[in-house]
């Protein structure tokens, strides 16, 4: 992913990125559902803390 993120645009002209018609079939969404199911099963607090670091150039 980092190779694509920082590659010169001219090198990416043949790359096609698409998204599914329904995000519910996305592996990322399935993984999120598993995390939420596990948290609910353990009666985790309803206010999850999400920490993300974004690198902007």
Long-range contacts (C-beta under 8 A, 24 or more apart in sequence): 6-57
